[in-house]
């Protein structure tokens, strides 16, 4: 079968359970495979992100499914513990980037939606004691993971770390694939994702005791993107409390490069395509949904000829989660792929103009993420400016990023690791491209 026919077959293949989510066979993506064998997957991933902001990865490493099973089995039992026990691992001091959060509604926002019924656990990668990136911990990055004391769940964190590492491999391989499709060096994005402060979020959607009084729709905007006909419910809880416009997660896009979602249960993820149409993902097995985040949009920004408008090849994929039945619970896991905090985030050189630097100046993911976390009330409002000043200071240390890359590769050589060193032959050229 020719590559073109293969692409067409996959793109137009219908699957009602996935509601026509474009799927990409990523079996050809590996750290050892000849890139020429992955051209079909490269094209599908790139076109899906451009068209839908989301893509369904199939035929990925089966170890991910097995590790997800282990983790979700532990997590589904952990969430049944008394709330007081779960709250021992509250992640407030870690800006909710590690640890638990129970029954949370994001404070500080102005959303018309009510999204308070869920529980989460955030887990990051484990860094060795001599890892160069530990120097950034004092600036609010690479927080340590919580240590769970309950005997039946002592392995929950370590098993989730393993799952996060497996998904990082897929994140890096798809970033290489997208770069090839854009005629960029394979490490253009992937080299910045390596050792990014990328957490894994385990989510439990708690069942609600009560009854639905009314189902209706609402319209909203996310940034400049219009979102119409979001399904919400008005309910009466069992204690008589009335809640209006209830939704599991309100419409948003992620502040990251990408997010990898593996299977769900008891809820309905809704995704809005770039053309305004929507599809519903019900958590079918053996599909990892990969969505583009705001960093991907910033990294592929370009200037339109008319009215100097800035657009992007990729767009932050807007999504939300709606209620089916109140009594249904849900288990899911999401990995948020971030660049290293010191990495430069800037549009592709070939897509930039002199005006671009005025319309869309240098952006740093660390600053963007810090602002969003502060806005959502994940830190003391009184410390907001101090946190942002710190983030600005770290994010603008452009020269140390080059030294950090050298330090990381030396550390890898010492430990016989080949993750960032995979791009060693590209680094000088990549750094010039990032800095241009």
C-alpha positions as CSV (number, residue, x, y, z in Angstrom):
1,X,0.0,0.0,0.0
2,X,1.4,3.4,-0.9
3,X,1.9,6.0,1.8
4,X,-0.8,8.3,0.3
5,X,-3.4,5.5,0.3
6,X,-2.4,4.5,3.8
7,X,-2.9,8.0,5.0
8,X,-6.3,8.3,3.3
9,X,-7.4,5.0,4.7
10,X,-6.6,6.1,8.2
11,X,-8.0,9.6,7.9
12,X,-11.3,8.6,6.5
13,X,-11.8,5.4,8.5
14,X,-14.9,5.7,10.5
15,X,-15.2,4.6,14.1
16,X,-18.5,5.6,15.9
17,X,-17.1,5.0,19.4
18,X,-14.5,7.6,18.7
19,X,-16.9,9.9,16.8
20,X,-14.5,10.2,13.9
21,X,-11.4,11.1,15.9
22,X,-8.5,10.8,13.5
23,X,-6.2,8.0,14.4
24,X,-2.5,7.6,13.8
25,X,-0.7,4.3,13.9
26,X,2.4,5.2,15.9
27,X,4.0,1.7,15.8
28,X,6.6,3.0,13.3
29,X,7.7,5.6,15.9
30,X,10.6,4.4,18.0
31,X,14.0,5.5,19.1
32,X,15.6,2.9,16.8
33,X,13.4,3.0,13.6
34,X,14.5,4.6,10.4
35,X,12.5,7.9,10.2
36,X,11.7,7.2,6.5
37,X,9.4,4.4,7.7
38,X,7.3,6.8,9.7
39,X,6.3,9.3,7.0
40,X,2.6,8.1,7.0
41,X,2.3,8.6,10.8
42,X,4.2,12.0,10.6
43,X,1.6,13.3,8.1
44,X,-1.4,12.0,10.0
45,X,-0.2,13.4,13.3
46,X,0.5,16.8,11.8
47,X,-2.7,17.0,9.8
48,X,-4.8,15.9,12.8
49,X,-3.3,18.6,15.0
50,X,-3.8,21.2,12.4
51,X,-7.4,20.2,11.7
52,X,-8.8,18.9,15.0
53,X,-6.2,19.9,17.7
54,X,-6.4,16.3,18.8
55,X,-5.3,12.9,17.4
56,X,-5.9,9.3,18.6
57,X,-2.6,7.3,18.8
58,X,-3.0,3.6,18.3
59,X,-0.6,0.7,18.3
60,X,1.6,2.4,20.8
61,X,3.9,0.5,23.3
62,X,1.7,-2.1,25.0
63,X,3.6,-1.5,28.2
64,X,1.6,1.7,28.6
65,X,-1.7,-0.2,28.8
66,X,-0.3,-2.6,31.4
67,X,1.2,0.1,33.5
68,X,-2.0,2.1,33.3
69,X,-3.9,-0.9,34.5
70,X,-1.6,-1.2,37.5
71,X,-1.9,2.5,38.4
72,X,-5.6,2.8,37.9
73,X,-6.3,-0.3,40.0
74,X,-4.4,1.3,42.9
75,X,-5.9,4.8,42.3
76,X,-9.5,3.5,42.1
77,X,-9.0,2.0,45.6
78,X,-7.0,5.0,47.0
79,X,-9.9,7.4,46.3
80,X,-12.2,5.3,48.5
81,X,-10.0,6.2,51.6
82,X,-11.4,8.7,54.1
83,X,-11.0,12.3,52.8
84,X,-9.0,13.2,55.9
85,X,-6.4,10.5,54.9
86,X,-6.2,11.7,51.3
87,X,-5.9,15.3,52.4
88,X,-2.6,14.4,54.2
89,X,-1.0,14.6,50.8
90,X,-2.6,17.9,49.8
91,X,-0.6,19.6,47.1
92,X,-1.2,23.3,48.0
93,X,2.5,23.9,48.9
94,X,3.5,22.5,45.5
95,X,1.1,24.8,43.6
96,X,-1.0,21.7,42.9
97,X,1.7,20.3,40.7
98,X,2.3,17.4,43.1
99,X,0.1,15.8,45.7
100,X,-3.7,15.6,46.1
101,X,-6.6,17.9,45.8
102,X,-10.1,16.9,46.8
103,X,-13.5,18.3,45.7
104,X,-12.0,21.3,44.2
105,X,-13.4,24.3,42.4
106,X,-10.8,26.6,40.9
107,X,-10.8,29.8,42.9
108,X,-10.0,33.1,41.4
109,X,-11.7,32.5,38.1
110,X,-14.7,34.2,36.6
111,X,-16.2,31.2,34.9
112,X,-20.0,30.8,34.9
113,X,-19.5,27.0,35.2
114,X,-19.5,25.0,38.5
115,X,-16.9,22.2,38.3
116,X,-16.3,21.2,41.9
117,X,-16.8,17.5,42.1
118,X,-13.5,15.7,41.6
119,X,-10.3,14.5,43.1
120,X,-6.7,14.5,41.7
121,X,-3.2,13.3,42.4
122,X,-0.3,14.9,40.7
123,X,2.9,12.9,40.2
124,X,6.2,14.1,38.6
125,X,9.3,12.3,37.5
126,X,11.9,11.3,40.0
127,X,15.3,13.0,39.6
128,X,18.5,11.4,40.8
129,X,20.4,13.2,43.6
130,X,23.1,14.5,41.2
131,X,20.6,15.5,38.5
132,X,21.5,19.0,37.1
133,X,17.8,20.1,37.1
134,X,17.5,19.8,40.9
135,X,19.1,23.2,41.0
136,X,15.7,24.6,39.7
137,X,13.7,23.2,42.6
138,X,14.4,26.2,44.8
139,X,12.7,28.3,42.0
140,X,9.5,26.3,42.2
141,X,10.1,23.5,39.6
142,X,10.6,19.8,39.9
143,X,8.9,19.5,43.2
144,X,9.4,16.2,45.1
145,X,6.6,13.7,45.0
146,X,4.6,13.0,48.1
147,X,5.3,9.8,50.1
148,X,2.2,7.8,50.7
149,X,2.3,6.1,54.1
150,X,-0.7,3.7,53.9
151,X,0.7,0.2,53.3
152,X,-1.6,-0.8,50.6
153,X,-0.7,2.2,48.5
154,X,3.0,2.7,49.1
155,X,3.7,1.8,45.4
156,X,1.1,4.2,43.9
157,X,3.6,7.0,43.4
158,X,6.4,4.8,42.0
159,X,4.1,3.0,39.6
160,X,2.7,6.3,38.4
161,X,6.3,7.5,37.8
162,X,6.8,4.5,35.6
163,X,3.7,5.3,33.7
164,X,4.7,8.9,33.3
165,X,8.1,7.9,32.0
166,X,6.5,5.6,29.4
167,X,4.2,8.4,28.2
168,X,7.2,10.7,28.0
169,X,8.7,8.4,25.5
170,X,5.5,8.7,23.4
171,X,5.5,12.5,23.9
172,X,9.1,12.8,22.6
173,X,8.5,10.4,19.7
174,X,5.4,12.3,18.5
175,X,7.3,15.6,18.9
176,X,10.0,14.2,16.6
177,X,7.3,13.1,14.2
178,X,5.6,16.5,14.1
179,X,8.9,18.2,13.5
180,X,9.7,16.0,10.5
181,X,6.3,16.8,9.1
182,X,7.2,20.5,9.4
183,X,10.5,19.9,7.7
184,X,12.4,20.7,11.0
185,X,15.2,18.8,12.7
186,X,13.7,15.9,14.7
187,X,14.9,17.4,18.0
188,X,13.4,20.9,17.3
189,X,10.7,20.3,20.0
190,X,11.7,16.9,21.4
191,X,15.0,18.2,22.7
192,X,13.2,20.7,24.8
193,X,10.7,18.2,26.1
194,X,13.4,15.9,27.4
195,X,13.5,16.3,31.2
196,X,10.6,18.8,31.1
197,X,8.8,19.3,34.4
198,X,5.9,17.2,33.1
199,X,3.5,15.8,35.7
200,X,1.0,13.0,35.5
201,X,-2.5,13.8,36.8
202,X,-4.7,11.0,38.1
203,X,-8.3,12.1,38.2
204,X,-11.4,10.7,40.0
205,X,-14.7,12.2,39.1
206,X,-16.8,11.7,42.2
207,X,-20.4,10.6,42.0
208,X,-22.9,13.3,43.1
209,X,-25.7,12.5,45.5
210,X,-28.7,14.4,44.2
211,X,-31.0,14.8,41.2
212,X,-30.9,16.7,38.0
213,X,-33.4,19.5,37.8
214,X,-32.6,20.7,34.3
215,X,-30.3,20.1,31.4
216,X,-29.5,23.0,29.2
217,X,-26.7,24.5,27.1
218,X,-24.4,27.5,27.6
219,X,-22.1,29.5,25.3
220,X,-18.7,30.8,26.3
221,X,-15.3,31.8,25.0
222,X,-11.8,30.5,25.7
223,X,-9.3,33.1,24.8
224,X,-10.7,34.3,21.4
225,X,-12.3,30.9,20.6
226,X,-16.1,30.8,20.7
227,X,-17.6,27.7,22.3
228,X,-21.3,27.1,21.7
229,X,-23.8,24.6,23.2
230,X,-21.9,23.3,26.1
231,X,-24.1,20.8,28.0
232,X,-24.6,21.6,31.7
233,X,-27.0,20.6,34.4
234,X,-28.8,22.3,37.3
235,X,-29.0,19.9,40.2
236,X,-30.3,19.6,43.8
237,X,-27.9,17.8,46.1
238,X,-29.2,15.3,48.6
239,X,-28.9,18.0,51.4
240,X,-31.0,20.4,49.4
241,X,-28.1,22.5,48.0
242,X,-28.9,23.9,44.5
243,X,-26.1,24.0,42.0
244,X,-26.4,25.6,38.6
245,X,-24.5,25.1,35.3
246,X,-22.7,22.1,36.7
247,X,-20.0,20.5,34.5
248,X,-17.2,18.1,35.3
249,X,-14.5,20.3,33.7
250,X,-15.2,23.6,32.1
251,X,-14.0,24.5,28.6
252,X,-10.3,25.3,28.5
253,X,-7.0,24.6,26.7
254,X,-3.9,23.4,28.4
255,X,-0.8,25.5,29.1
256,X,1.7,22.9,27.8
257,X,3.1,21.4,24.6
258,X,0.7,18.5,24.6
259,X,-1.5,16.4,26.9
260,X,-1.8,12.6,26.6
261,X,-5.1,11.1,27.8
262,X,-5.5,7.4,28.3
263,X,-9.0,5.9,28.7
264,X,-11.8,7.3,30.8
265,X,-14.9,5.9,32.5
266,X,-18.2,7.4,33.4
267,X,-17.9,10.8,31.7
268,X,-17.8,12.4,28.3
269,X,-14.8,14.4,27.0
270,X,-15.9,16.9,24.4
271,X,-13.4,18.4,22.0
272,X,-13.9,21.3,19.7
273,X,-12.2,21.1,16.3
274,X,-10.7,24.1,14.7
275,X,-13.7,24.6,12.4
276,X,-16.0,24.8,15.4
277,X,-17.5,21.3,15.1
278,X,-17.2,18.9,18.1
279,X,-16.6,15.3,18.8
280,X,-17.2,13.2,21.9
281,X,-14.6,10.8,23.2
282,X,-16.1,8.1,25.5
283,X,-12.9,6.5,26.6
284,X,-12.5,3.6,24.2
285,X,-9.6,1.3,25.0
286,X,-6.3,1.1,23.2
287,X,-6.4,4.8,22.1
288,X,-4.3,7.6,23.6
289,X,-5.7,11.0,22.8
290,X,-3.0,13.6,22.2
291,X,-4.0,17.2,22.2
292,X,-2.1,20.3,21.3
293,X,-1.5,22.9,24.0
294,X,-0.8,26.6,24.0
295,X,3.0,26.1,23.7
296,X,2.4,24.2,20.5
297,X,0.4,27.2,19.2
298,X,3.1,29.7,20.3
299,X,5.8,27.6,18.7
300,X,4.0,27.4,15.3
301,X,2.7,31.0,15.2
302,X,2.9,33.0,12.0
303,X,1.7,36.3,10.7
304,X,-1.3,36.5,8.3
305,X,-1.0,39.0,5.5
306,X,-4.3,40.6,6.3
307,X,-4.6,42.9,9.3
308,X,-1.3,41.6,10.8
309,X,-3.2,38.9,12.6
310,X,-1.2,36.2,14.3
311,X,-2.4,32.6,13.8
312,X,-0.7,29.2,14.3
313,X,-0.3,25.9,12.5
314,X,-1.4,24.3,15.7
315,X,-3.9,25.7,18.2
316,X,-4.5,25.0,21.9
317,X,-7.2,22.3,21.8
318,X,-10.2,23.4,23.7
319,X,-12.0,20.6,25.6
320,X,-14.3,20.0,28.5
321,X,-16.0,17.1,30.3
322,X,-19.8,16.9,30.6
323,X,-22.1,15.0,32.9
324,X,-24.0,11.9,31.8
325,X,-25.6,10.7,35.1
326,X,-24.8,12.2,38.5
327,X,-24.2,8.8,40.1
328,X,-21.5,7.7,37.6
329,X,-17.9,8.0,38.7
330,X,-14.9,8.3,36.4
331,X,-11.3,7.3,36.4
332,X,-8.8,8.9,34.0
333,X,-5.1,9.9,33.7
334,X,-3.5,12.8,31.8
335,X,0.2,13.5,31.2
336,X,1.1,17.2,30.6
337,X,4.1,17.5,28.4
338,X,6.2,20.6,29.3
339,X,9.4,22.0,28.0
340,X,12.2,22.5,30.5
341,X,11.5,25.7,32.4
342,X,14.5,27.5,30.9
343,X,13.7,26.5,27.3
344,X,13.0,29.2,24.8
345,X,9.5,29.2,23.5
346,X,9.2,31.2,20.2
347,X,7.7,30.8,16.8
348,X,9.5,28.8,14.1
349,X,12.1,31.0,12.5
350,X,10.8,30.5,9.0
351,X,7.4,31.7,10.1
352,X,8.6,34.9,11.8
353,X,8.8,38.4,10.6
354,X,10.2,41.6,12.2
355,X,6.6,42.5,13.1
356,X,6.1,39.2,14.8
357,X,8.4,40.3,17.6
358,X,6.0,43.2,18.3
359,X,2.8,41.2,17.9
360,X,3.9,38.0,19.5
361,X,7.1,38.7,21.5
362,X,9.2,36.0,23.1
363,X,7.1,33.8,25.2
364,X,8.3,31.5,28.0
365,X,6.2,28.5,29.0
366,X,7.3,28.8,32.6
367,X,5.9,32.3,32.9
368,X,2.7,31.4,31.2
369,X,2.2,28.4,33.5
370,X,3.0,30.4,36.6
371,X,0.5,33.1,35.6
372,X,-2.3,30.5,35.0
373,X,-1.6,28.6,38.2
374,X,-1.6,31.9,40.2
375,X,-4.9,33.0,38.5
376,X,-6.5,29.6,39.4
377,X,-5.6,30.2,43.1
378,X,-2.9,27.5,43.3
379,X,-0.8,29.8,45.4
380,X,-1.1,32.5,48.0
381,X,-2.3,35.6,46.1
382,X,-0.1,37.8,48.2
383,X,2.9,36.0,46.8
384,X,1.7,36.3,43.2
385,X,4.1,39.0,42.1
386,X,7.1,37.4,43.8
387,X,6.3,34.1,42.1
388,X,6.0,35.8,38.7
389,X,9.2,37.8,39.2
390,X,11.0,34.5,40.0
391,X,9.5,32.8,36.9
392,X,10.5,35.7,34.7
393,X,14.0,35.6,36.2
394,X,14.4,31.9,35.5
395,X,12.7,32.0,32.1
396,X,14.9,34.8,30.8
397,X,18.1,33.1,31.7
398,X,18.7,32.2,28.1
399,X,22.4,31.7,28.2
400,X,22.3,29.2,31.2
401,X,19.9,27.1,29.1
402,X,22.8,26.4,26.7
403,X,25.0,25.5,29.6
404,X,22.3,23.4,31.2
405,X,22.0,21.4,28.0
406,X,25.8,20.7,28.2
407,X,25.5,19.8,31.9
408,X,22.6,17.4,31.1
409,X,24.5,15.7,28.3
410,X,27.6,15.3,30.6
411,X,25.3,13.8,33.3
412,X,23.8,11.4,30.8
413,X,27.2,10.3,29.6
414,X,28.3,9.6,33.2
415,X,25.2,7.5,33.7
416,X,25.2,5.9,30.2
417,X,21.8,7.5,29.3
418,X,21.0,8.6,25.8
419,X,17.9,10.8,25.9
420,X,19.1,14.4,25.3
421,X,22.4,13.1,23.8
422,X,20.2,11.6,21.1
423,X,20.1,15.1,19.7
424,X,23.8,16.0,20.4
425,X,24.6,16.2,16.7
426,X,21.8,18.7,16.3
427,X,22.1,20.9,19.4
428,X,24.3,23.7,18.0
429,X,22.0,24.2,15.1
430,X,18.9,23.8,17.2
431,X,20.0,26.4,19.7
432,X,20.7,28.9,16.8
433,X,17.2,28.2,15.5
434,X,15.6,28.7,18.9
435,X,17.5,31.9,19.4
436,X,17.1,33.5,16.0
